Amino acid sequence: MSASHRLSTFALMALMSAPSAGVLAGSQPALASRGDDDALRAVVSSESPQSPTNRAVAEAAIRVSLSEGDLAGAYAAYDQFVRATGTEAADLLRPIATQELRDVIARAVYDPSLRAQALERLARDGDDHARARLRQVAVDAARPEAQLAEGALSRLGERTRGVNAADLAPSLPSRSRIAAAEAAGQAGLQGEASLLAPLLRDGNPATRMAALDAIGSLRSADVASDVRSLLTDEHPTVRSRALLALARLGDADALAGVSAMLRSPVPDARLEALEVDPTVPLEQRSAIIKAILSDPDPLTRAKAAEALTRLEPEAARPTLVALTSDQDATPRREAARVLETLDPVDVGLCRRLLSDGSDWVRMYAAGGVLRATR
């Protein structure tokens, strides 16, 4: 860090603490890039002492810190603003969240799913470079993350090449084939359902389940007979997924089986049944879900809270917020994922989660901040 930039950061932080600090009248980006202390002081001193906020000074301090790679300094500037004003500000937190996403991408060398999702959030926020990186990855079907990039681009509203037989070849790693199935389901292209049928005979039960979930999402009856064959699969989870997929395809016998699942002592089974059975009255549906919010398993509580967000989002929020403090990173991750989608975005919670030890949690929190500013 150069001496002039270091002084600028200190000067900005000091000005934030000064009672007379005012708004920088839109000139702060230039100051942050120049690191000119004298110019900064001149602009601030020219502001009205009656100015009610030092928001622009905080923004300048954040930008100076980020320009020098000082993420901790940027957080300190933001936190000082919040303490001084008692107000969270998504627009001030936004450049920090953007930097967090870039840092997550750089660290996610061995987690292509995390990298693709972080790129997706940047691209959705208008980052053309992130979108270009997704396109670059998507065209190389041999890369395990190609289908993850395909799915991200599809959610961004960009028509991609879709899934083809080469993406599902048995020679590819299981994670690539699972990602291809997920991408097909997310794209909503019924014509691709028949391509997924061979995956139903895959030796990996996780691959079979991914194919079943995608086929159920596509609601294509063309492969119903292939799905029905898995009702006798050796793995009970595969059998239940097959039943749920058939119910989504409108199979009467499967729908009857799903109704029986609503009486299951297994909470996950009840939640899965509710997802595919539209006949359950709203009040009963809500009561079933709320009863599961007190389950001892935090992941089950997370699933129940996510289901409740489709009916009563604010009723689900306390459970999700509580889960973000769980000792286990997985419940925190699942809760952060759902909280990112809720309106209004809790910016203060996002700020706390941006300091979480899990890159996944930080990625969802950063996505929430960006969403709050759109």
GUKOLPA-943759 format. One record per residue (C-alpha): x, y, z; residue in one letter. Coordinates in nm, 3 decimals, always signed. Each point is the difference from the previous one (the first is absolute). Example, Ala and Ser with C-alpha at 12.3 -4.5 7.8 and 13.67 -1.06 7.14 Angstrom:
<recs>
u:+1.230; v:-0.450; w:+0.780; gufi:A
u:+0.137; v:+0.344; w:-0.066; gufi:S
</recs>
This chain:
<recs>
u:+0.000; v:+0.000; w:+0.000; gufi:M
u:+0.143; v:+0.339; w:-0.099; gufi:S
u:+0.053; v:+0.262; w:+0.270; gufi:A
u:-0.245; v:+0.242; w:-0.163; gufi:S
u:-0.277; v:-0.259; w:-0.024; gufi:H
u:+0.060; v:-0.115; w:+0.355; gufi:R
u:-0.032; v:+0.359; w:+0.119; gufi:L
u:-0.316; v:+0.044; w:-0.204; gufi:S
u:-0.163; v:-0.296; w:+0.167; gufi:T
u:+0.092; v:+0.130; w:+0.345; gufi:F
u:-0.123; v:+0.347; w:-0.092; gufi:A
u:-0.331; v:-0.137; w:-0.123; gufi:L
u:-0.051; v:-0.203; w:+0.315; gufi:M
u:+0.079; v:+0.304; w:+0.212; gufi:A
u:-0.243; v:+0.213; w:-0.198; gufi:L
u:-0.270; v:-0.262; w:+0.051; gufi:M
u:+0.044; v:+0.044; w:+0.373; gufi:S
u:-0.017; v:+0.379; w:-0.015; gufi:A
u:-0.340; v:+0.148; w:+0.099; gufi:P
u:+0.010; v:+0.245; w:-0.291; gufi:S
u:+0.074; v:-0.259; w:-0.268; gufi:A
u:-0.242; v:+0.049; w:-0.288; gufi:G
u:-0.097; v:-0.139; w:-0.334; gufi:V
u:+0.267; v:+0.004; w:-0.270; gufi:L
u:-0.241; v:+0.119; w:-0.268; gufi:A
u:+0.072; v:-0.288; w:-0.234; gufi:G
u:+0.376; v:+0.064; w:-0.023; gufi:S
u:+0.120; v:-0.289; w:+0.214; gufi:Q
u:+0.092; v:-0.255; w:-0.274; gufi:P
u:+0.252; v:+0.238; w:-0.151; gufi:A
u:+0.146; v:+0.074; w:+0.340; gufi:L
u:+0.027; v:-0.367; w:+0.082; gufi:A
u:+0.191; v:-0.065; w:-0.318; gufi:S
u:+0.235; v:+0.298; w:+0.045; gufi:R
u:+0.067; v:-0.052; w:+0.368; gufi:G
u:+0.028; v:+0.380; w:+0.031; gufi:D
u:-0.030; v:+0.095; w:+0.369; gufi:D
u:+0.003; v:+0.374; w:-0.059; gufi:D
u:-0.278; v:-0.022; w:-0.259; gufi:A
u:-0.199; v:-0.229; w:+0.228; gufi:L
u:+0.024; v:+0.242; w:+0.290; gufi:R
u:-0.091; v:+0.290; w:-0.225; gufi:A
u:-0.315; v:-0.169; w:-0.125; gufi:V
u:-0.111; v:-0.113; w:+0.345; gufi:V
u:+0.064; v:+0.341; w:+0.154; gufi:S
u:-0.213; v:+0.160; w:-0.271; gufi:S
u:-0.301; v:-0.209; w:+0.098; gufi:E
u:-0.278; v:+0.139; w:+0.212; gufi:S
u:+0.058; v:-0.069; w:+0.371; gufi:P
u:-0.374; v:-0.073; w:+0.021; gufi:Q
u:+0.041; v:-0.305; w:-0.226; gufi:S
u:-0.172; v:-0.290; w:+0.182; gufi:P
u:+0.223; v:-0.278; w:-0.128; gufi:T
u:+0.358; v:-0.089; w:-0.082; gufi:N
u:-0.110; v:-0.268; w:-0.245; gufi:R
u:+0.214; v:+0.128; w:-0.287; gufi:A
u:+0.309; v:+0.018; w:+0.221; gufi:V
u:-0.064; v:-0.362; w:+0.101; gufi:A
u:-0.039; v:-0.096; w:-0.365; gufi:E
u:+0.329; v:+0.168; w:-0.086; gufi:A
u:+0.176; v:-0.175; w:+0.288; gufi:A
u:-0.137; v:-0.335; w:-0.114; gufi:I
u:+0.110; v:+0.059; w:-0.358; gufi:R
u:+0.349; v:+0.109; w:+0.101; gufi:V
u:+0.040; v:-0.310; w:+0.217; gufi:S
u:-0.122; v:-0.233; w:-0.273; gufi:L
u:+0.222; v:+0.163; w:-0.260; gufi:S
u:+0.299; v:-0.089; w:+0.220; gufi:E
u:-0.121; v:-0.354; w:+0.071; gufi:G
u:-0.084; v:+0.085; w:+0.361; gufi:D
u:-0.329; v:-0.185; w:+0.048; gufi:L
u:+0.026; v:+0.028; w:+0.380; gufi:A
u:+0.033; v:+0.377; w:-0.034; gufi:G
u:-0.309; v:+0.012; w:-0.221; gufi:A
u:-0.198; v:-0.194; w:+0.261; gufi:Y
u:+0.128; v:+0.232; w:+0.272; gufi:A
u:-0.118; v:+0.304; w:-0.195; gufi:A
u:-0.343; v:-0.154; w:-0.055; gufi:Y
u:-0.038; v:-0.110; w:+0.362; gufi:D
u:+0.102; v:+0.344; w:+0.123; gufi:Q
u:-0.271; v:+0.157; w:-0.216; gufi:F
u:-0.261; v:-0.240; w:+0.139; gufi:V
u:+0.103; v:+0.070; w:+0.358; gufi:R
u:-0.012; v:+0.375; w:-0.062; gufi:A
u:-0.337; v:+0.004; w:-0.172; gufi:T
u:-0.174; v:-0.312; w:+0.130; gufi:G
u:-0.088; v:-0.082; w:-0.362; gufi:T
u:+0.104; v:-0.286; w:-0.224; gufi:E
u:+0.064; v:+0.104; w:-0.359; gufi:A
u:-0.003; v:-0.259; w:-0.279; gufi:A
u:+0.143; v:+0.246; w:-0.251; gufi:D
u:+0.308; v:+0.055; w:+0.218; gufi:L
u:+0.041; v:-0.372; w:+0.060; gufi:L
u:-0.040; v:-0.083; w:-0.368; gufi:R
u:+0.363; v:+0.054; w:-0.115; gufi:P
u:+0.118; v:-0.209; w:+0.296; gufi:I
u:-0.243; v:-0.278; w:-0.093; gufi:A
u:+0.122; v:+0.014; w:-0.359; gufi:T
u:+0.359; v:-0.038; w:+0.117; gufi:Q
u:-0.100; v:-0.292; w:+0.223; gufi:E
u:-0.148; v:-0.176; w:-0.303; gufi:L
u:+0.320; v:+0.054; w:-0.197; gufi:R
u:+0.205; v:-0.134; w:+0.289; gufi:D
u:-0.227; v:-0.305; w:+0.027; gufi:V
u:+0.048; v:-0.068; w:-0.373; gufi:I
u:+0.377; v:+0.023; w:+0.039; gufi:A
u:-0.002; v:-0.246; w:+0.291; gufi:R
u:-0.248; v:-0.249; w:-0.150; gufi:A
u:+0.266; v:-0.188; w:-0.195; gufi:V
u:-0.135; v:-0.339; w:+0.107; gufi:Y
u:-0.368; v:+0.093; w:+0.021; gufi:D
u:-0.136; v:+0.071; w:-0.350; gufi:P
u:-0.357; v:+0.025; w:+0.130; gufi:S
u:+0.091; v:+0.280; w:+0.241; gufi:L
u:+0.198; v:+0.177; w:-0.271; gufi:R
u:-0.288; v:-0.021; w:-0.250; gufi:A
u:-0.252; v:+0.133; w:+0.250; gufi:Q
u:+0.223; v:+0.292; w:+0.099; gufi:A
u:+0.054; v:+0.086; w:-0.368; gufi:L
u:-0.376; v:-0.021; w:-0.054; gufi:E
u:-0.064; v:+0.259; w:+0.271; gufi:R
u:+0.257; v:+0.238; w:-0.145; gufi:L
u:-0.141; v:-0.048; w:-0.350; gufi:A
u:-0.354; v:+0.063; w:+0.122; gufi:R
u:+0.128; v:+0.324; w:+0.148; gufi:D
u:+0.128; v:+0.113; w:-0.340; gufi:G
u:+0.359; v:-0.127; w:+0.007; gufi:D
u:+0.070; v:-0.077; w:-0.367; gufi:D
u:+0.331; v:-0.163; w:+0.084; gufi:H
u:-0.171; v:-0.252; w:+0.228; gufi:A
u:-0.258; v:-0.080; w:-0.269; gufi:R
u:+0.278; v:-0.047; w:-0.255; gufi:A
u:+0.176; v:-0.243; w:+0.233; gufi:R
u:-0.318; v:-0.206; w:+0.034; gufi:L
u:-0.037; v:-0.012; w:-0.379; gufi:R
u:+0.361; v:-0.105; w:-0.039; gufi:Q
u:-0.042; v:-0.288; w:+0.244; gufi:V
u:-0.337; v:-0.107; w:-0.142; gufi:A
u:+0.131; v:-0.070; w:-0.351; gufi:V
u:+0.252; v:-0.259; w:+0.123; gufi:D
u:-0.217; v:-0.305; w:+0.070; gufi:A
u:+0.306; v:-0.196; w:+0.112; gufi:A
u:+0.040; v:+0.220; w:+0.307; gufi:R
u:-0.193; v:-0.119; w:+0.309; gufi:P
u:-0.134; v:+0.351; w:+0.061; gufi:E
u:-0.130; v:+0.050; w:-0.356; gufi:A
u:-0.354; v:-0.096; w:+0.094; gufi:Q
u:+0.015; v:+0.212; w:+0.313; gufi:L
u:+0.079; v:+0.298; w:-0.220; gufi:A
u:-0.281; v:-0.105; w:-0.234; gufi:E
u:-0.245; v:+0.001; w:+0.288; gufi:G
u:+0.119; v:+0.339; w:+0.119; gufi:A
u:-0.037; v:+0.152; w:-0.346; gufi:L
u:-0.346; v:-0.153; w:-0.033; gufi:S
u:-0.110; v:+0.162; w:+0.327; gufi:R
u:+0.141; v:+0.327; w:-0.128; gufi:L
u:-0.242; v:-0.027; w:-0.293; gufi:G
u:+0.262; v:-0.092; w:-0.257; gufi:E
u:-0.088; v:-0.282; w:-0.238; gufi:R
u:+0.293; v:-0.237; w:-0.009; gufi:T
u:+0.071; v:-0.307; w:-0.208; gufi:R
u:-0.201; v:-0.214; w:+0.240; gufi:G
u:+0.073; v:-0.356; w:+0.102; gufi:V
u:+0.099; v:-0.264; w:-0.254; gufi:N
u:+0.099; v:-0.365; w:+0.010; gufi:A
u:+0.369; v:+0.087; w:+0.021; gufi:A
u:-0.061; v:+0.177; w:+0.333; gufi:D
u:-0.143; v:-0.322; w:+0.143; gufi:L
u:+0.258; v:-0.245; w:-0.133; gufi:A
u:+0.092; v:-0.279; w:+0.246; gufi:P
u:+0.367; v:+0.091; w:-0.045; gufi:S
u:-0.055; v:+0.335; w:+0.171; gufi:L
u:+0.040; v:+0.037; w:+0.379; gufi:P
u:-0.318; v:-0.045; w:+0.203; gufi:S
u:+0.003; v:+0.363; w:+0.111; gufi:R
u:-0.003; v:+0.112; w:-0.364; gufi:S
u:-0.298; v:-0.220; w:-0.082; gufi:R
u:-0.185; v:+0.111; w:+0.315; gufi:I
u:+0.066; v:+0.364; w:-0.092; gufi:A
u:-0.134; v:-0.067; w:-0.351; gufi:A
u:-0.321; v:-0.145; w:+0.144; gufi:A
u:-0.041; v:+0.298; w:+0.233; gufi:E
u:+0.059; v:+0.241; w:-0.289; gufi:A
u:-0.266; v:-0.174; w:-0.210; gufi:A
u:-0.252; v:+0.027; w:+0.281; gufi:G
u:+0.078; v:+0.365; w:+0.063; gufi:Q
u:-0.025; v:+0.091; w:-0.369; gufi:A
u:-0.353; v:-0.145; w:-0.014; gufi:G
u:+0.042; v:-0.158; w:-0.342; gufi:L
u:-0.236; v:-0.297; w:-0.020; gufi:Q
u:+0.166; v:-0.124; w:-0.318; gufi:G
u:+0.312; v:-0.081; w:+0.201; gufi:E
u:-0.178; v:-0.236; w:+0.241; gufi:A
u:+0.052; v:-0.302; w:-0.225; gufi:S
u:+0.376; v:+0.063; w:+0.007; gufi:L
u:-0.007; v:-0.051; w:+0.376; gufi:L
u:-0.154; v:-0.348; w:-0.016; gufi:A
u:+0.339; v:-0.181; w:-0.021; gufi:P
u:+0.102; v:+0.167; w:+0.326; gufi:L
u:-0.280; v:-0.187; w:+0.174; gufi:L
u:+0.205; v:-0.316; w:-0.053; gufi:R
u:+0.327; v:+0.153; w:+0.124; gufi:D
u:+0.189; v:-0.193; w:+0.265; gufi:G
u:+0.027; v:+0.306; w:+0.225; gufi:N
u:-0.321; v:+0.054; w:+0.201; gufi:P
u:+0.075; v:+0.375; w:+0.020; gufi:A
u:-0.008; v:+0.014; w:-0.381; gufi:T
u:-0.329; v:-0.188; w:-0.011; gufi:R
u:-0.151; v:+0.240; w:+0.254; gufi:M
u:+0.120; v:+0.304; w:-0.195; gufi:A
u:-0.159; v:-0.137; w:-0.315; gufi:A
u:-0.326; v:-0.072; w:+0.183; gufi:L
u:-0.014; v:+0.352; w:+0.143; gufi:D
u:+0.065; v:+0.153; w:-0.342; gufi:A
u:-0.259; v:-0.217; w:-0.174; gufi:I
u:-0.255; v:+0.088; w:+0.267; gufi:G
u:+0.074; v:+0.370; w:-0.050; gufi:S
u:-0.039; v:-0.033; w:-0.376; gufi:L
u:-0.332; v:-0.184; w:+0.042; gufi:R
u:+0.053; v:-0.203; w:-0.315; gufi:S
u:-0.212; v:-0.317; w:-0.004; gufi:A
u:+0.213; v:-0.146; w:-0.281; gufi:D
u:+0.234; v:-0.163; w:+0.250; gufi:V
u:-0.260; v:-0.104; w:+0.258; gufi:A
u:+0.061; v:-0.370; w:-0.058; gufi:S
u:+0.374; v:+0.045; w:+0.061; gufi:D
u:-0.075; v:+0.185; w:+0.323; gufi:V
u:-0.247; v:-0.266; w:+0.110; gufi:R
u:+0.273; v:-0.264; w:-0.018; gufi:S
u:+0.179; v:+0.171; w:+0.289; gufi:L
u:-0.291; v:-0.051; w:+0.240; gufi:L
u:+0.176; v:-0.326; w:+0.090; gufi:T
u:+0.352; v:+0.144; w:+0.014; gufi:D
u:+0.229; v:-0.141; w:+0.269; gufi:E
u:+0.047; v:+0.346; w:+0.152; gufi:H
u:-0.304; v:+0.128; w:+0.196; gufi:P
u:+0.079; v:+0.364; w:-0.083; gufi:T
u:+0.002; v:-0.079; w:-0.370; gufi:V
u:-0.336; v:-0.176; w:+0.040; gufi:R
u:-0.155; v:+0.302; w:+0.171; gufi:S
u:+0.142; v:+0.237; w:-0.263; gufi:R
u:-0.148; v:-0.222; w:-0.272; gufi:A
u:-0.340; v:+0.017; w:+0.171; gufi:L
u:+0.023; v:+0.378; w:+0.024; gufi:L
u:+0.105; v:+0.032; w:-0.363; gufi:A
u:-0.294; v:-0.213; w:-0.113; gufi:L
u:-0.234; v:+0.212; w:+0.211; gufi:A
u:+0.128; v:+0.309; w:-0.177; gufi:R
u:-0.069; v:-0.179; w:-0.329; gufi:L
u:-0.363; v:-0.048; w:+0.109; gufi:G
u:+0.011; v:-0.374; w:+0.073; gufi:D
u:-0.312; v:-0.082; w:+0.205; gufi:A
u:+0.158; v:-0.287; w:+0.195; gufi:D
u:+0.301; v:+0.216; w:+0.086; gufi:A
u:-0.225; v:+0.281; w:+0.121; gufi:L
u:-0.171; v:-0.247; w:+0.234; gufi:A
u:+0.340; v:-0.105; w:+0.130; gufi:G
u:+0.097; v:+0.360; w:+0.056; gufi:V
u:-0.316; v:+0.053; w:+0.205; gufi:S
u:+0.113; v:-0.285; w:+0.224; gufi:A
u:+0.339; v:+0.171; w:+0.041; gufi:M
u:-0.178; v:+0.292; w:+0.168; gufi:L
u:-0.062; v:-0.232; w:+0.295; gufi:R
u:+0.359; v:-0.122; w:+0.013; gufi:S
u:+0.185; v:+0.032; w:+0.333; gufi:P
u:+0.300; v:+0.123; w:-0.202; gufi:V
u:-0.014; v:+0.381; w:-0.027; gufi:P
u:+0.193; v:+0.010; w:-0.328; gufi:D
u:-0.253; v:-0.235; w:-0.158; gufi:A
u:-0.287; v:+0.229; w:+0.102; gufi:R
u:+0.179; v:+0.303; w:-0.145; gufi:L
u:+0.071; v:-0.180; w:-0.327; gufi:E
u:-0.363; v:-0.106; w:-0.027; gufi:A
u:-0.120; v:+0.356; w:+0.047; gufi:L
u:+0.222; v:+0.114; w:-0.287; gufi:E
u:-0.183; v:-0.214; w:-0.253; gufi:V
u:-0.353; v:-0.031; w:+0.141; gufi:D
u:-0.201; v:+0.311; w:-0.097; gufi:P
u:-0.318; v:-0.131; w:+0.162; gufi:T
u:+0.107; v:+0.069; w:+0.360; gufi:V
u:-0.194; v:+0.306; w:+0.127; gufi:P
u:+0.210; v:+0.306; w:+0.078; gufi:L
u:-0.077; v:+0.000; w:+0.372; gufi:E
u:+0.085; v:-0.369; w:+0.038; gufi:Q
u:+0.315; v:+0.043; w:-0.208; gufi:R
u:+0.118; v:+0.284; w:+0.222; gufi:S
u:-0.073; v:-0.196; w:+0.319; gufi:A
u:+0.196; v:-0.304; w:-0.121; gufi:I
u:+0.303; v:+0.215; w:-0.080; gufi:I
u:-0.010; v:+0.205; w:+0.320; gufi:K
u:-0.005; v:-0.319; w:+0.209; gufi:A
u:+0.334; v:-0.096; w:-0.156; gufi:I
u:+0.166; v:+0.333; w:+0.085; gufi:L
u:+0.079; v:-0.137; w:+0.346; gufi:S
u:+0.163; v:-0.320; w:-0.129; gufi:D
u:+0.330; v:-0.076; w:+0.177; gufi:P
u:+0.184; v:-0.033; w:-0.331; gufi:D
u:+0.111; v:+0.347; w:-0.120; gufi:P
u:-0.001; v:-0.107; w:-0.365; gufi:L
u:-0.359; v:-0.119; w:+0.032; gufi:T
u:-0.092; v:+0.334; w:+0.158; gufi:R
u:+0.169; v:+0.174; w:-0.293; gufi:A
u:-0.204; v:-0.203; w:-0.250; gufi:K
u:-0.322; v:+0.073; w:+0.187; gufi:A
u:+0.077; v:+0.372; w:+0.017; gufi:A
u:+0.073; v:+0.006; w:-0.372; gufi:E
u:-0.334; v:-0.167; w:-0.069; gufi:A
u:-0.174; v:+0.252; w:+0.224; gufi:L
u:+0.149; v:+0.294; w:-0.191; gufi:T
u:-0.231; v:-0.090; w:-0.290; gufi:R
u:-0.301; v:+0.051; w:+0.228; gufi:L
u:+0.099; v:+0.234; w:+0.283; gufi:E
u:+0.349; v:+0.144; w:-0.058; gufi:P
u:+0.011; v:+0.207; w:+0.318; gufi:E
u:-0.107; v:-0.297; w:+0.211; gufi:A
u:+0.298; v:-0.193; w:-0.137; gufi:A
u:+0.255; v:+0.275; w:+0.054; gufi:R
u:+0.067; v:-0.048; w:+0.378; gufi:P
u:+0.088; v:-0.366; w:-0.049; gufi:T
u:+0.232; v:+0.082; w:-0.290; gufi:L
u:+0.171; v:+0.280; w:+0.191; gufi:V
u:+0.053; v:-0.228; w:+0.300; gufi:A
u:+0.156; v:-0.262; w:-0.226; gufi:L
u:+0.261; v:+0.249; w:-0.121; gufi:T
u:+0.158; v:-0.030; w:+0.346; gufi:S
u:+0.017; v:-0.381; w:-0.007; gufi:D
u:+0.340; v:-0.150; w:+0.081; gufi:Q
u:-0.020; v:-0.216; w:-0.313; gufi:D
u:+0.075; v:+0.181; w:-0.326; gufi:A
u:-0.255; v:-0.201; w:-0.201; gufi:T
u:-0.315; v:+0.132; w:+0.175; gufi:P
u:+0.150; v:+0.350; w:-0.014; gufi:R
u:+0.054; v:-0.042; w:-0.372; gufi:R
u:-0.354; v:-0.123; w:-0.063; gufi:E
u:-0.154; v:+0.277; w:+0.209; gufi:A
u:+0.210; v:+0.267; w:-0.175; gufi:A
u:-0.105; v:-0.137; w:-0.338; gufi:R
u:-0.369; v:+0.043; w:+0.080; gufi:V
u:+0.042; v:+0.333; w:+0.178; gufi:L
u:+0.164; v:+0.143; w:-0.312; gufi:E
u:-0.334; v:-0.038; w:-0.180; gufi:T
u:-0.223; v:+0.163; w:+0.263; gufi:L
u:-0.140; v:+0.352; w:-0.020; gufi:D
u:+0.088; v:+0.228; w:+0.158; gufi:P
u:+0.367; v:-0.092; w:+0.012; gufi:V
u:+0.136; v:+0.024; w:+0.353; gufi:D
u:+0.313; v:+0.206; w:-0.072; gufi:V
u:+0.123; v:-0.015; w:+0.360; gufi:G
u:-0.018; v:-0.378; w:-0.004; gufi:L
u:+0.181; v:-0.006; w:-0.336; gufi:C
u:+0.276; v:+0.209; w:+0.154; gufi:R
u:+0.038; v:-0.254; w:+0.282; gufi:R
u:+0.001; v:-0.293; w:-0.240; gufi:L
u:+0.265; v:+0.165; w:-0.217; gufi:L
u:+0.236; v:-0.078; w:+0.290; gufi:S
u:-0.101; v:-0.367; w:+0.017; gufi:D
u:+0.271; v:-0.263; w:-0.024; gufi:G
u:-0.172; v:-0.173; w:-0.294; gufi:S
u:+0.055; v:+0.128; w:-0.353; gufi:D
u:-0.347; v:-0.130; w:-0.090; gufi:W
u:-0.163; v:+0.206; w:+0.274; gufi:V
u:+0.196; v:+0.310; w:-0.102; gufi:R
u:-0.098; v:-0.053; w:-0.363; gufi:M
u:-0.371; v:-0.012; w:+0.084; gufi:Y
u:+0.034; v:+0.302; w:+0.230; gufi:A
u:+0.174; v:+0.196; w:-0.275; gufi:A
u:-0.275; v:-0.101; w:-0.240; gufi:G
u:-0.256; v:+0.134; w:+0.245; gufi:G
u:+0.176; v:+0.336; w:+0.018; gufi:V
u:+0.009; v:+0.029; w:-0.379; gufi:L
u:-0.365; v:-0.099; w:-0.020; gufi:R
u:-0.090; v:+0.269; w:+0.255; gufi:A
u:+0.149; v:+0.269; w:-0.223; gufi:T
u:-0.176; v:-0.100; w:-0.323; gufi:R
</recs>
